Amino acid sequence: LFDNQKTLSVSIPRASDDTAVTIKDVLVHLKDHHVRERPEMFLQGDTVRPGVLTLVNDTDWELCGGAEYEVQPGDNLTFISTLHGG
């Protein structure tokens, strides 16, 4: 999905009104700038698809606020697919 890259370091610019960057913003950025093939395997609508475990600093993102979590400098976001072929 990401050109066989296992690790990406990205910088997401803040909106013009200087609002905080959320995980939702990161997902849009990843889809628009880094997903090279089959985005449906990563995203469903405007969130990660079921079967993709999302972690913020090794903690389930749902415990951090989900897609509305405000990303902090130095945060580590991890996406682990539990989907596999049969």
Buried (B, 14 or more C-beta within 10 A) or exposed (E): BBEEEEEEEEEBEEEEEEEEBBBBBBBBBBBEEBBEEEBEBBBEEEBBBEEBEBBBEEEEBEEBEBBEBEBEEEBEBEBEEEEEEE
